[in-house]
Amino acid sequence: MSTVSWICPWCDTPASRDSAKRTLCACRECTCGAIGLAAQMCDTDEIVGDATNLFQLGWQAGSVGFTDLQLADIVRSGIDVRGGMLDPDDLFPSHRVIWFRKFDST
């Protein structure tokens, strides 16, 4: 990855703080409260699993084993989800980042 940058999709600032949270994926936290989780493209299930553990969520029975359905469960539980890229110049990225943040109630 030539230009790795964790840009928060909510406040558009770099999330430079490495997280102290225990995750399988690389994890960064933004000052706005967003959490970015990154892994290889083929490991989206690890990102979803880490998010589930961080926010202490559960799945609907029919969602188990289906990453897209599990992401929908995360959204239904009050967590906003946005995608991102670690290297915007990479045409064939090997890693992806998914951002998570609790919905702002205001």
C-alpha atoms as an extended CHARMM CRD file, in Angstrom:
* protein
*
       106  EXT
         1         1  MET       CA              0.0000000000        0.0000000000        0.0000000000  PROA      1               0.0000000000
         2         2  SER       CA              1.6850000000        3.1520000000       -1.1620000000  PROA      2               0.0000000000
         3         3  THR       CA             -0.3900000000        5.8750000000        0.5130000000  PROA      3               0.0000000000
         4         4  VAL       CA             -2.0460000000        4.4150000000        3.5620000000  PROA      4               0.0000000000
         5         5  SER       CA             -4.4190000000        6.8900000000        5.1500000000  PROA      5               0.0000000000
         6         6  TRP       CA             -7.3380000000        6.2570000000        7.4200000000  PROA      6               0.0000000000
         7         7  ILE       CA             -9.6890000000        9.1060000000        6.5010000000  PROA      7               0.0000000000
         8         8  CYS       CA            -12.8460000000        9.1600000000        8.6090000000  PROA      8               0.0000000000
         9         9  PRO       CA            -15.9030000000        9.2340000000        6.3220000000  PROA      9               0.0000000000
        10        10  TRP       CA            -17.8800000000       11.3590000000        8.8050000000  PROA      10              0.0000000000
        11        11  CYS       CA            -15.4880000000       14.1700000000        9.6520000000  PROA      11              0.0000000000
        12        12  ASP       CA            -13.0640000000       13.7520000000        6.7120000000  PROA      12              0.0000000000
        13        13  THR       CA             -9.9920000000       13.8910000000        8.9350000000  PROA      13              0.0000000000
        14        14  PRO       CA             -7.1770000000       11.3620000000        9.3060000000  PROA      14              0.0000000000
        15        15  ALA       CA             -7.6950000000        8.8550000000       12.0920000000  PROA      15              0.0000000000
        16        16  SER       CA             -4.1280000000        8.6150000000       13.3030000000  PROA      16              0.0000000000
        17        17  ARG       CA             -4.7720000000        6.9770000000       16.6780000000  PROA      17              0.0000000000
        18        18  ASP       CA             -4.0210000000        3.2690000000       16.7890000000  PROA      18              0.0000000000
        19        19  SER       CA             -6.7440000000        1.6470000000       18.8070000000  PROA      19              0.0000000000
        20        20  ALA       CA             -6.0860000000       -0.1160000000       22.0880000000  PROA      20              0.0000000000
        21        21  LYS       CA             -9.1340000000       -2.2910000000       21.4380000000  PROA      21              0.0000000000
        22        22  ARG       CA             -8.4920000000       -6.0260000000       20.9950000000  PROA      22              0.0000000000
        23        23  THR       CA             -9.3220000000       -6.9140000000       17.3950000000  PROA      23              0.0000000000
        24        24  LEU       CA             -8.1900000000       -9.3670000000       14.7390000000  PROA      24              0.0000000000
        25        25  CYS       CA             -8.1550000000       -6.5720000000       12.1660000000  PROA      25              0.0000000000
        26        26  ALA       CA             -6.1130000000       -3.4040000000       12.0380000000  PROA      26              0.0000000000
        27        27  CYS       CA             -8.0940000000       -0.8050000000       13.9620000000  PROA      27              0.0000000000
        28        28  ARG       CA             -8.0030000000        2.9830000000       14.2000000000  PROA      28              0.0000000000
        29        29  GLU       CA            -10.1890000000        5.3900000000       16.1330000000  PROA      29              0.0000000000
        30        30  CYS       CA            -11.1820000000        8.8860000000       15.0750000000  PROA      30              0.0000000000
        31        31  THR       CA            -11.7060000000       11.7450000000       17.4980000000  PROA      31              0.0000000000
        32        32  CYS       CA            -15.3880000000       11.8590000000       16.4070000000  PROA      32              0.0000000000
        33        33  GLY       CA            -15.9220000000        8.3630000000       17.8450000000  PROA      33              0.0000000000
        34        34  ALA       CA            -15.7490000000        6.4010000000       14.5850000000  PROA      34              0.0000000000
        35        35  ILE       CA            -13.8420000000        3.1230000000       14.4820000000  PROA      35              0.0000000000
        36        36  GLY       CA            -12.1660000000        1.9050000000       11.3040000000  PROA      36              0.0000000000
        37        37  LEU       CA            -11.4400000000       -1.7960000000       10.8640000000  PROA      37              0.0000000000
        38        38  ALA       CA             -9.2210000000       -2.9870000000        8.0050000000  PROA      38              0.0000000000
        39        39  ALA       CA             -8.3490000000       -6.4040000000        6.6380000000  PROA      39              0.0000000000
        40        40  GLN       CA             -7.6020000000       -8.1260000000        3.3640000000  PROA      40              0.0000000000
        41        41  MET       CA            -10.4720000000       -8.0160000000        0.8700000000  PROA      41              0.0000000000
        42        42  CYS       CA            -11.1790000000      -11.7050000000        1.4240000000  PROA      42              0.0000000000
        43        43  ASP       CA            -11.5030000000      -11.2010000000        5.2010000000  PROA      43              0.0000000000
        44        44  THR       CA            -14.6100000000       -9.0200000000        5.4210000000  PROA      44              0.0000000000
        45        45  ASP       CA            -16.0630000000      -11.5680000000        7.8300000000  PROA      45              0.0000000000
        46        46  GLU       CA            -13.2550000000      -10.7360000000       10.2870000000  PROA      46              0.0000000000
        47        47  ILE       CA            -14.1330000000       -7.0320000000       10.0800000000  PROA      47              0.0000000000
        48        48  VAL       CA            -17.8020000000       -7.7980000000       10.7350000000  PROA      48              0.0000000000
        49        49  GLY       CA            -16.8750000000      -10.1380000000       13.5830000000  PROA      49              0.0000000000
        50        50  ASP       CA            -14.6630000000       -7.5030000000       15.2130000000  PROA      50              0.0000000000
        51        51  ALA       CA            -17.4350000000       -4.8870000000       14.9210000000  PROA      51              0.0000000000
        52        52  THR       CA            -19.8850000000       -7.3100000000       16.4960000000  PROA      52              0.0000000000
        53        53  ASN       CA            -17.5560000000       -7.8650000000       19.4370000000  PROA      53              0.0000000000
        54        54  LEU       CA            -16.6830000000       -4.1700000000       19.8640000000  PROA      54              0.0000000000
        55        55  PHE       CA            -20.3210000000       -3.0820000000       19.9750000000  PROA      55              0.0000000000
        56        56  GLN       CA            -21.5050000000       -6.2500000000       21.7680000000  PROA      56              0.0000000000
        57        57  LEU       CA            -24.0950000000       -7.1290000000       19.1330000000  PROA      57              0.0000000000
        58        58  GLY       CA            -25.8990000000      -10.3030000000       18.1320000000  PROA      58              0.0000000000
        59        59  TRP       CA            -27.1890000000      -11.6650000000       14.8310000000  PROA      59              0.0000000000
        60        60  GLN       CA            -30.6150000000      -12.5760000000       13.6000000000  PROA      60              0.0000000000
        61        61  ALA       CA            -30.7410000000      -16.3370000000       13.0700000000  PROA      61              0.0000000000
        62        62  GLY       CA            -30.9460000000      -16.0450000000        9.2820000000  PROA      62              0.0000000000
        63        63  SER       CA            -27.9060000000      -13.7310000000        9.0840000000  PROA      63              0.0000000000
        64        64  VAL       CA            -25.3050000000      -16.1770000000       10.3700000000  PROA      64              0.0000000000
        65        65  GLY       CA            -22.7450000000      -16.8520000000        7.6650000000  PROA      65              0.0000000000
        66        66  PHE       CA            -23.8570000000      -13.9770000000        5.4050000000  PROA      66              0.0000000000
        67        67  THR       CA            -21.6820000000      -10.8780000000        5.7670000000  PROA      67              0.0000000000
        68        68  ASP       CA            -24.1190000000       -8.5240000000        3.9950000000  PROA      68              0.0000000000
        69        69  LEU       CA            -26.9820000000       -9.6010000000        6.2600000000  PROA      69              0.0000000000
        70        70  GLN       CA            -24.7680000000       -9.2370000000        9.3240000000  PROA      70              0.0000000000
        71        71  LEU       CA            -23.8500000000       -5.6900000000        8.2680000000  PROA      71              0.0000000000
        72        72  ALA       CA            -27.5790000000       -4.9530000000        7.9470000000  PROA      72              0.0000000000
        73        73  ASP       CA            -28.0610000000       -6.3030000000       11.4860000000  PROA      73              0.0000000000
        74        74  ILE       CA            -25.3310000000       -3.9310000000       12.6890000000  PROA      74              0.0000000000
        75        75  VAL       CA            -27.1130000000       -0.9610000000       11.0770000000  PROA      75              0.0000000000
        76        76  ARG       CA            -30.4650000000       -2.0160000000       12.5840000000  PROA      76              0.0000000000
        77        77  SER       CA            -28.8400000000       -2.0560000000       16.0150000000  PROA      77              0.0000000000
        78        78  GLY       CA            -27.9730000000        1.6620000000       15.7790000000  PROA      78              0.0000000000
        79        79  ILE       CA            -24.4820000000        1.5960000000       14.2780000000  PROA      79              0.0000000000
        80        80  ASP       CA            -23.7900000000        3.5900000000       11.1190000000  PROA      80              0.0000000000
        81        81  VAL       CA            -21.5780000000        1.7510000000        8.6020000000  PROA      81              0.0000000000
        82        82  ARG       CA            -19.5010000000        3.2750000000        5.8070000000  PROA      82              0.0000000000
        83        83  GLY       CA            -16.8530000000        1.8780000000        3.5050000000  PROA      83              0.0000000000
        84        84  GLY       CA            -13.5020000000        3.3750000000        2.7650000000  PROA      84              0.0000000000
        85        85  MET       CA            -10.1460000000        2.8190000000        1.1310000000  PROA      85              0.0000000000
        86        86  LEU       CA             -6.7020000000        2.8290000000        2.6890000000  PROA      86              0.0000000000
        87        87  ASP       CA             -4.9470000000        3.6580000000       -0.5860000000  PROA      87              0.0000000000
        88        88  PRO       CA             -7.1060000000        5.7740000000       -2.9160000000  PROA      88              0.0000000000
        89        89  ASP       CA             -4.5630000000        5.4210000000       -5.7640000000  PROA      89              0.0000000000
        90        90  ASP       CA             -4.5810000000        1.6090000000       -5.7690000000  PROA      90              0.0000000000
        91        91  LEU       CA             -6.6930000000        0.3210000000       -8.6770000000  PROA      91              0.0000000000
        92        92  PHE       CA             -6.6070000000       -3.2450000000       -7.3160000000  PROA      92              0.0000000000
        93        93  PRO       CA             -6.6460000000       -2.8760000000       -3.5220000000  PROA      93              0.0000000000
        94        94  SER       CA             -5.7110000000       -5.8600000000       -1.4090000000  PROA      94              0.0000000000
        95        95  HSD       CA             -7.1990000000       -4.3930000000        1.7840000000  PROA      95              0.0000000000
        96        96  ARG       CA            -10.4410000000       -2.6770000000        2.6770000000  PROA      96              0.0000000000
        97        97  VAL       CA            -11.5920000000       -0.6150000000        5.6140000000  PROA      97              0.0000000000
        98        98  ILE       CA            -15.1150000000       -0.4490000000        6.9970000000  PROA      98              0.0000000000
        99        99  TRP       CA            -16.0020000000        2.3370000000        9.3990000000  PROA      99              0.0000000000
       100       100  PHE       CA            -18.4920000000        2.0650000000       12.2540000000  PROA      100             0.0000000000
       101       101  ARG       CA            -20.0110000000        4.7540000000       14.4690000000  PROA      101             0.0000000000
       102       102  LYS       CA            -23.0000000000        4.8410000000       16.7760000000  PROA      102             0.0000000000
       103       103  PHE       CA            -25.8140000000        6.9340000000       15.2790000000  PROA      103             0.0000000000
       104       104  ASP       CA            -25.8900000000       10.4650000000       16.5930000000  PROA      104             0.0000000000
       105       105  SER       CA            -29.2260000000       10.8760000000       18.3680000000  PROA      105             0.0000000000
       106       106  THR       CA            -29.2640000000       14.6720000000       17.9440000000  PROA      106             0.0000000000
